[in-house]
Amino acid sequence: MSSPLATIRKPIPRPYQLALGVAAWSAVVLIWFILTRGRLLPPLALPDPGGVVSALGRLIGEYDLLGNVFQSWWRIAQAFFWCALIAIPLGLLMGSFPWIFHFVNPIAAPMRSMPITAFLPAFIALFGMDEGMKVGFLFFGMFFYLLALVVEEVNKVDHALLETAYTLGAKVPDALWLLFRASFPAIFGSFRILYDIGWTYVILAEMVNARKGVGYMVEAARKVLDFERVYAGIIAIGVAAFLFRWLLTVLEDRLFPWRRAVPPQSGTSPVVADGNKKQG
C-alpha cells in the first residue's frame, strides 16, 4: 500500500493537518532565530524574535492595538458594504442581459488589470486625505473584482432553471431573483478573498494622514526606526486578517452547509461509487 503522503489527492486527517501547520511555522521561527542570533542580517532588516514579542506586548498595552485593528476593520467594512450593494445587482444584470454586459465590461475589464496603487494620488486629489478617501480607495480596490465574480457566477447558473421557471409562469423579476438565489452562495464564498484584498489595501490607505488604524501604527513605528514594533504590527495585521477570514468561513458553513467539500471514502471516487450502487 502506498503512503498517504505519496498518494495524489489523498485526504489528510485533521490531526495531521494541524501537525503540519505547526511544523511549518516552527520552521519559520527557527530560521528567524538562526538569522538573527547568528547575526546573518542587520537588526534593522530583521529584529530579534524576542524583541518583536516584547514589542507586540507594547502594542497591546501602550499603542491601543485593538482600537487600531477595529478602525481598520471599520474602514474595510464600509467599503465592503458599498461594494456589495452596487456590484451584486450590477453583476446580476450584466450576467442576465448581454447588452448591459457589453456596455459596462469595456470599462470594468481594464480596471481589473490596473494597479490600484497608481490611483492613490488621484483619490487624494478628489477626496482629500480624510476618511472619505480611505473608504473610497478601498471600495475601488474591491469593486471590480467582485463585479467580475458576480457576472461569472450568474453565468454558471444552469439555463434549465430559467426554462423551468418560465414554464411555470415566471416573469423577468422572478427570473432575476432565481439567478440571484442560485448564484449567491458562491458569491458569498468570495467575500473572504474580498476581505483579504481589503486588508491588503487598507495598509496603504492608512499611511496617508491617518491617526488610527494598523497601517498608521506600522508607519509610525517605521518613522522612528522601531523595527521591532514594525514586525510586531505586521504579525498583528496577519492575525487580525486571519481571524476575520475565519469568521466568514464559519458563517458560510452555517448559511450554506451543502457547499462543504466531502472527501471520497476509502479512496473511491464518487462516480465509481455511484456506478457500483446502480449495478447492485
N, C-alpha and C positions, 0 to 999 in steps of 0.2 A: 504494500500500500504506500502510495506517495505521501510525502509530508504535506500538511495543510499549507505550510509556507511556500511550497513549490507548486501548488495547485492553483490554476487560474480561476479567479472569482470564487474561491473557497471562503465562505463566511468565517470570520474570526470571533470566537466567544468574547462576550463583554469584558470579563476579567483580563483577557489577553490584550484587548484594545487599550484598557486603562494602563496596563503594564508597559505597553509600547510607548504610550504618550508620556508616561513618567520617565521612561528611559531616554526618550528624545530630549526632553527638557533638562534632564540631568546631564546629558552630554553637552548641551549648550552651556550650562552653568560651569561645568568642568573646564571646557575650552576657555570660557571667560576668565576663570581663576588662573589658568595657565598663562594666558596672555598678559594679565595684569600683574600677578605675583612674579612672573618671570621677567617683567619689565620689557616685554617684546614690543609694546606700544606705549607712547607717551600718555601720562594720566589725563591730559585734556582730550585726547582722542577716545580713550576708553577708561573710565574711572573704575576704581576697585569695587567689587560687588558689595562688600561690607559697607562702604561709604554710600552706595546707592540705596541700600536697605535703610540706613540711617536717614538719608535724605527723604525717603518715602515717608518715614515717620514724621519728619518735619513738615512735609506737605500736608499731612493729615492734621497735625496739631497747630501749625503756625500759618499755613497758607490756604486754609479753607478748601481742601481738595474736593470734598463732597459738594460744596457750593459751586465750585468751578465746573465740575462734571455735570451738575444739574443745569447750569447755564448753557453749556454746550449742547446738552440733550434738548433743551427747550428750543434752541435755535434750529436744530435739526428737525424737531417735531413740527414746528411751524412751517418750515419749508416742505416737509413731507406731506403735511395736511393739504396745503395748496396744490402741491404737485399731483397728489392722488385725486383731488377734487376736479382738476382740469384734465389731466392726462387720461384718466379712465373713461370718462364719457367721450372725449375726443377720439381716443383709440378705438372705442366701441363703434363709433360712427365711421371711422376710417376702415375698419375691418368689415363693416357691413355694406358700405356704399363705395364702390370703386372710384366714383368721381370725386368724392371727398379725399380719398387716399391720394389720388394723383394731383390734387390741389395742394395738400399740406405736405406730402412727403418730399417734394423737391427742396423745401426749406428745412424740414426736420432731419433728413438723412445726412446732409453735410455737417449739421451741428453735432451729430454724434461722433464725428471724426475730429472735431476741433478740440484742441487742448483748452480745458476750462480756465487754466491759469492765465491764458492770454487775455481773458475778458475781465480780469480783476481791475485793471486801471479804468476800463470803461464803466464798470459798476460804481467805482469810486466817483467818477465824474458825474454819473447820472444820479446817484442816490446819496452822495456824501460818504462819510465814514462811520455812520451810526448803525443802529440795529437793522434798519431797512436794507442797507447794502449787504449786510451779512446774510440775512434771510433770503434776499433776492438772489445772491450769488449761489447759495446752496440750492435754491429752487431750480436755478438754471442748470446746475450741475446734475441734478437728478431727473429733471423733467423729460428730456429727450430719450433717456434710457428707458424710463417707464413707458413712455408713449409707444416706442417700438415693440416693447414686450407685450403690451396690451393688444396691439394690432396682430402680433404673431399668435397669441393665444386665442383670440377671437377667430382667426383664420383656421385654427386647428379644430374648431368645433365641427363635428360631423354634420354635413349638409342634410343627412337623413332626418335629423332632429327638426330642422326647419321645415322640410317637406311634410313631416308628420304633423307639426303644429299648424301649417297652412291647411292641411286636410281636415283638421279639427276646427277650422274656422278662425284661426289666429289672425290678428291684424298686425301691421308694422310695429306698433309699440309692444305688442305681446312678443313678437319675434325678437325684438331688441332685448327685452327683459330675459328671454330664454337664453340668448347668446351671452348676456352678462352673467347669469347664474351658472352657465356651463363653463365659462372661462375664468370666473373669479377665484376658485381655489388655486389654480396655477399662478394667477396674478398675485394673490396674497403670498404665495411662496417666494416670489421675487422681492417682497418687501425687505427680507433680510439682507439681500445684496444692496438694495437701495439704501438701507441704513448704513451699511459698510461704506458706500460712496459718500454719504453724508458725513461720517466720522473722518473720512479722508480729507474732505474739502473744508470742514469746519476749522481745522488747524490753520489752514492758510487764511481763511476769512478773519480769524481772531488775532492774527498777527498785525492787523491794521486797526489802530486806535481802539483797542478793546481794554476794558477794565475788569473783565471777568471772563472765565472760560479756560479750558485746558490749553488751547493754543496760546492765549495770553500768558498763562502760567509757565509754559515751556520757554516762550520767547523772553519773558522777564528774567528767567534763570540764565539764559544764554547771554543776555546783555551784560551780566555781571560775572560771566565766565564760571558760573557754578554748574559744571557739567554733571556732577553727581545728581543735582536736582533736575537737570535736563533729562537724564536717563531715567530717573525715578518718575518724572512726568510721562515719559514715553510708555513706561510699564503701566502706569495708572490708566493711560488712554487705552492701551490694549485690553486691560482687564474690563474697563467700563464698556468698551465696544463689544467684547465677547459676551458680557452679561446681558446687554440689551438684545443681542442677536439670539442668545439662548432663550430669553423670554418670548421672542417672536416665534421661535421654533416650538416651544411648549404651547403657545396659543394656537399655532397652526395645527398641532396634533389634536388639540381639544376641538377645534372647529371642523377640521376635515380629517377625521381618523382614517378614512378609507384611502388616503394618499400615502400612508406609511408603506414603505417597501417591505415586502415579506420575502425573506430569502427562501429559495427552494430547499426542501428537506431531503436529507440523505444523498445529496449530490445529484438529484434527478430534476431535470428541467420541467417546468410546468406543462410544456407542450407534450412531452413524452408521458408524463404522469396522467394528463388528461386523456391521451390516446389509449393508455393501458386501461383506464377506468371504463372507457367506452367499449373496449374489446371484452372486458369482463362482464 
